Structure formats: structure tokens, C-alpha cells
């Protein structure tokens, strides 16, 4: 956290010495403290005002600290909770930690630096949760706006004629507010579900804009390709996230039953697009983006030029956007799959479009062992005890990666890391 950041912290401690010492330490860290000597007063304050963090001393006369923490969690679910403990009931403390009732605990007597680190980590976690909640709320608004934009001509009862994304009342165009809004909405939804899906769509839209120009697609065709580039993975939202994560990392690790679920996502996406008249023209492209040029793809096993042209164009773009590697490496891989999985013409188009495209930066989920110097962290990285190891936005150096790997050998970290790419 920034040294100049000020946050309001709720402190509940009956012992006046503990309360005053901890309050002074928190205020020296530029935080505002609301101190209460009783559980009832502290709970009432939490119910009336919003705090990102509460610190509770376990020595609360006449009250069970666990019960108080539960009541605080009920009153303010988004507020992180730190327990100040004497260490007499560490089994109970560890259970509270495992269950999520507390974010961290501090053992009395505590060190000032320990308090500063615990508070910083708790406040960073609370801010991150607020960002995610705000993003989800924004997605709901965007989803409603999208529905209003594409379901009809604007009459409350759904009457009127819906316009194709990228069209106006006077005729088709290649851009427009409705297409940009819906592309943003869909990518945000996919990113919340799994960052790699949102990142792939973000990149695919940018590349397909260039490809559309190279192909000199007419104004009625370019919006179809862009909608498909944004929405091709929307059917993945119907599959359990753990299965999608496994499929993205290594399809060989998925069971036959899991692969069967995954193989339905083009048809599900097709159904989503068909439910909006203005998007229906892109449904065919989305349905067939996993068909293979040699006929071994899905869902219909189409072959060669029986696969719709824009679906053939989109397929290698999707492959490129989902892969993690150098452009040369991925293009060589695509070339080896020409005439098999991909249309050679589409691979050549992609190779020509890439140098002409400014590919936007998104987030990608990687394993710890995949980290490389020069990558930039997309989220704060914490150790198993909740201490901040490296902040979001940090450009990784070899020394950072060596430190992460060394810590992971002793106390395993979460195996997945978000980086900007």
C-alpha cells in the first residue's frame, strides 16, 4: 500500500493499554482509527459505518471473540478481520483462519513492523475485493445496456427492428457505440470468469479488425467477424471453471466427460448469439470456430471450404491468442498445422496481419514455473501467511523469480500467477 494512503480502521480492544498502543501505531501509519472498548459498541459502529478492516482483541469480557467476529462478518461481509490473540487457543485461531473468519492473526506481544505488514496486506486484499465487486456490478449494467441495444429498435415492448452490431438506422457501418459497448461487456465477463478467456477475446478482436481490412470485408461482414472474435468463448461460462482452467493448460489432463462438456461450448455460444436478433448473423461463425480443415474438428466435422469462410479465418487467430510463446514460435506451429487443423489461406492472413496490429495488453494466468524476467505482475503476490511478496505492476527480474521459486519450495504458494501480456 502507498505510505500516504489513509484508511479508516475499526479497533475493538477492552484493555486500554493494548487499545491505545495499537491505535497510536496505526495512526503513525497514516490510518484513521475508531477505537471501542466493548464488543457491542464496536459492532454497532460497524453496522453504521463502512470499514475495510477491523482488528479484534480476543480478550473481550463476557463475549466470545469468535461470536463477535461472526457478527462482524455478517454485518460487513466485505470487511477484512484481523484477530489479536494471546495464543492460548491456537487450534481455534487456525480454524478461524482456514474458514475465512479472519484474514490474519497477530500474537501478543506484537512487533510494529508485523502490524504494518498485516494491515497493509489486509487493506490491499479488501481493495482488490472491492475492485472485483465493482467490475461485476459494471458487467450487470453493461449486460442490461447490451440487451437494450440489440433486442429491438428501442420501444419498451421490444417492437421495432434490431440493427446489426455496427449498423445505424441509416445503414451498416463498421463501428458504433453498440458494438464497442457489447465487445467490452463480453470481454469483461470472460475476464471475471477466467482472465485467459478475456485476454484471448481482447487480442482476437484487435487482430480480426486488421484481417477484415486486409480482406476488404464489406460493411455487413466486418461486424460479424468482430462479434465472433469477442464472443467465441462465451459458451465456456456454462462449464465449471476448474475444467476450463485444466483445458486451457493441457487438454490431455481432461477426462472424456470433461472434454464432452467443453466441446459443447460452440453450440451454446451459438444459442446465446441467436437469442439476440442483431447478433444472430455471427452465430454461424461462432458455431464453427473449432472445425478443422481436415474434417476432424467439432461440433459438425465440417471439412475444407464447407466450413464458413469467416470461421476458417477466425480459427488460427483464436489459436494464436490462446498460446503463450513468441510470435515466431506460434506462427511456426500454425504453419505446421496448415491443411490439417487450419486453412492455409487463413494462416497466411494472420501472419500478414500481426505486424500491422497493435495488440492490446491483457491479463494471462501462468504457473510459477512459467514466469520470466520482464513480465509484469497483474495482481499482488502473497505468501502462504498472507504477507505481500511482490506488488501488482512489478516488472519481474531474475532475482524476483528466484526468490519466488525458493519460497515456494519451502512453503507452497498458489501455483497460478496473473501477468500483463
N, C-alpha and C positions, 0 to 999 in steps of 0.2 A: 504494500500500500504506500501511497505517497506520504512523505513525512508531514506535509501540510494539510492532509485530508482530515476533516473533523467529522466524527460520528457521535451520535447520542447512544450511550451505553447504559443499560439498566443494571444496577448492582444491588443485590439483596444479601445483606450480612448483618446478623444480630450483634455480633461482637463489635463494639465501637472502634476498637483499635484496628482490627482487620479491615473494617469498612473504610476508615479514614486513610490508612496506609495505601490500600488498593485504589481508592478514589484519587489520591494525590498522584500515584504512579500513572494512572490512566489520563489524568488531566495534563501531566507533563508530556504525554504523547499526543497532545492537542485534541483529545476527545472530551466531549461533554458527558458528565456522569449524573445520573439520577439515582441517589442512594436511599435505600429504605432498610430499616432495622427489623421489619416484620414481614412475614410471608404475605399476609393479607394486603398490606399497603403496596408491596411490590407487584402483586398480581393485579390489583386494581389499577395501578399505573400502566401496566402492560395492556390491559383491556381498553384503556382510554387513549393511549398514545402508541405510535409505532416505533419500535426499536429494532435495529438489525442484529443486536446481540444483548444477551443477559448473562450475568455471572452470578451464580448462586453458591453461597457458603453452605456446606452440608450440616453445619451446627445451627439449626433453626429450632428454637424451643417450641415444643408442642406440635411440631409439624414434621412429617416425613419428607425429606428433601426430594425423594423420588416422586411422591404425590404432587409436590409443588412444581416440579419440572414437567410432569404430565399436564397439569393445569395450564402452565405457561405455553406448552406446545399446542394445547387445544385453543388457547386464546389467540396466539400468534404463531401459526404453523411455519411461517417463513423466517422466524427469528431464530438464529443460532443460539445454542445454550452451552455454556462452559460451567463445569462443576468444580468448586474449590473444596478439596477433600482432605481430611486428616489421615486418610489411608487405612482406617480401621476395617472397612468393608470393601476391599478391592475387588472381590468377586462381584458384588453389586455394581460397583463402578464400571467394571469391564463389560458387564451385561448391558448397562445403560449405554455404553459406547457402541457395542455391537448392534443394539436395537435401533440406534439413531436417536435415542432420547437426549443424548448430549453429543456435541460436536467434539469437544476435547475435555480433559480434566487437568487441573493443576494441584499438585500435592503441597500441603503446607509443611514447612515454610517454603516459599517460592522465591525464585530469582527474578529480578526485574526484567532481564532480557528474555526470560522464559515467558513472562506475562506479555511482553511486547510482541513476541513471535506468535503466541497462541491467539492473541487478539487480532493481529494483522491477518492471519490465516482465516480466522472465523469471519472477519469482515469481508475479505476477498471472496470467500465461499458464498456469503449472503448476497453480495453484489452480483456474482455470477448467476445465482438462482433468480434474482430479480430480472436480469437481462433475458434469461430463458423464458420466464413468465411473460415479460413484455413482448417477446418475439411470438409466443403462442397467441397472445391476445391480438397482436397485429395480424397474424395469419387468419384469425377468425374474421376480422374486419375485411381483409383483402378477399377472403373467400366469399363473403357476402357481396362485396363490390363486384367481384367477378361474376357471380350469379346474376346480379342486376344488369351487368354489361352485356352478357351473352345470351340470356334467356329470351329476350324479345326487344321490341322497339322502345320500351320504356313505359308502357302502360301498366298500371298496377295489377291488372288481371292476366298479364302475360301476353296480351294481344300485340299485334304489330309484327313486323318482320325482323328477325335477328340478322345482324350483319356478321359476315365472316371476320374473324380477327384480322385487323389490318385493313378493314374496309370502313368507309364512311357512307353516309346516306346517299352521297352523290356518286359513289362508285368505289372500287377497290384501290387501296394504296398499300405500300409496303411497311408502314409503321403504324403509329397511332397510340393513343393513351390506353385503350382497352388491351391491346396485345402486349404492351410493355408491362401493364399492371398485372396481367394474368401470368406472364412469364416470371415476373418477380415473385408472385404469390406461390406458384408451384415449386420454384426452386427453394424458397424459404421453408415450405412444408417438408420437402425432401431432406433438406439440411437438418431440420429438427429430428427427423426420424433416423437418418444416418448421414454424417457430413459428406461421405464419398459420393452418395447419390446426388446431393445438391451440387457438389463441385463438378461432377460429370455433366449435369444438365447445363450449368453455367458455361462451361467450356464448349459444350456441343452447340449451344445457341450461337456463340461468337463465331465458331468455325463454319457453321452452316450459313450464316449471313454471307461470308466470303464465298463459299461454294455456290450459293444462289446467284451471286453476281457473276462468277466465272461461267456458270451455265446460262446466264442471261434468262433466268426464270421469269415468266410473265407475272404481273402483279397479283394474279389469282393463285399462283403456285408457291411463291416465296413464303407467304404467311403459313401455308400448310406445312412446309418444311420446318419453319421456326417453332410452330406449335408442337410438332412431333419431337423436335430436338429438346424442348423444355419438358415434355410430359411423357416421354417414352417409358420412364420407370415409375410412373405414378401408381401402377398396379402392385408395386412392391410393398406399398403400405398395408396390403391385406395379408402379408406374410410376417410371421414372428421375426422381430429384429435380430435375434440371435442366429436364426437360419440365414437371414440376408447377410449378416456380418461374415458368417462362415463361407457362404457362397462367394462373396466378394474377395475373400482372402484365398480360398482354394476350393474349387468345386469338387475336387476328389474327396474332400472331407465331409461332404453332404451325403446323407442316406438317399436311397432311391425314393422314399416317400417325401423327403425334403425337396429333392430335385423336381418331383412332380408338382409340388406347390409352386416352386419358382417358375416352372415352365408355363404356368397359367397366367403369369403377370402381363404378357402382351394382350391377352384376351380381356382381362379385367380392365386394363388401361383403355382398350378399345371401347368397352362399355361405358366407361366414365366419359370419354370424349363424345360418344354418340348421345349421351343424355343432355348435351348442350348443342342445340342446332348449329350455332356458329362455329363449333369445334369439330363437327362431325366429319368434315372433309379431310381432317388429319387422322381420323381413326384408322383408316386403311394402312397408312404408313406405320403407325404405332403397332398395329397388329403383327406386321411382318418384319419388324426390325431384327428378329432373331432367326429369320430364314437364312439358309446357307446356299451359296451359288451352286453347289453340287447336289442340292436336294436333301441334305442331312439335317437341316435345321427344323425349327418349330415355330408356330403351332401346326402349320399345314403341310410342311415338307415340300414347299414350292421350290422350283429349280430354275436357274438361269434367268432369262428375261421374262419368265412368268411371274417373277417377284416384281411388285410395283417398283418403278424406277427410283422414286424418292426413298423408298425403304432400302433399296440397294445402296443408294448414296449415303444414307444415314448410318448403316451398319458399321463400316470401318471407322467412322467418326466416333461412335459410341465406344468401340474397342479402344481407340486411341485415348479417349478421355477417361476411361476406367483404369488404364495401365499406369504403373509407377516406374518410370525409367526415362532415359534420354530420348529425344525425338528421333534421332538416328536409329537407336535400338528398336523402338516401337515400329518405325516405318519398315525396317528390315523384316521384322516379324510379320507385319501386314503383307509385305511383298511375298513372303514365303507361303502365305495363306491365300494368295490370289488364285482364282479359278477353282478354289476349294470352298473356303468359307465366304470369300468376298469377291465381288465383281471387280476385275482388274481396272476397269474404267473408273470406278469409284475410288479405288486406292490411289490411282494417279491424280484424281481431282483433289483428294485430301492432301497429298504430298505437295501439290501446287499451291493449295490454299494456306497451308500452315505458315510459310514465311510472310504472307500478306496479312495475317491475322494477329491482332493484339489480344492475346488470350488473358482473360481476367483472372485475378488471384482469388482462390477459394481455399477451403479447408479440406485436408485429407487426413484420414486416420491411418497411422502407421504403427508397426510394432517397434518396441525399443531398439531391437537389433537392426532396424532399417534406417535409423537416424543417421544423418550425415552432416558434416560441417557445412555451414552456410544456410541450412534450413532455419526457418523462423517459427517459434512455438506459437500455436493458435490458442492455447489455453494454459493457465498456470499449471505447473507440475509439482505435485505434493509427494512427500514420502508416506510410508505406511502409518506414521503417527500424526499425520495432518500438517507437518511443517512444510512451508514453501521452499522448494528446491530451486526452481527457476521460474521467472515470471513470464506471462504472456507477452509476446513481442520480442523475446530474446533471440538474437541470431546465434545459433549454436556454434561453438568452437569444438575442436577435438578434445580439449580438456574438459568441457562440459559433458560431452558424450562419455568419456572415460569415467568421469565421476558418477554419472547416472548408472552406467553398467556395473561399477564397483558396488554402489549402494544396493542395486538390485540383487547382486549375488548374496549379500548378507541378509537383507530384508526385502523380499519381492515387492516391487512396485506394480501399479496397474500396468498390464502389458501393452496398452494402447495409448498412443500419444497423438495429439492433433497438431499439425503443422500447416503453415500457409504455403500454398504452391500455385 
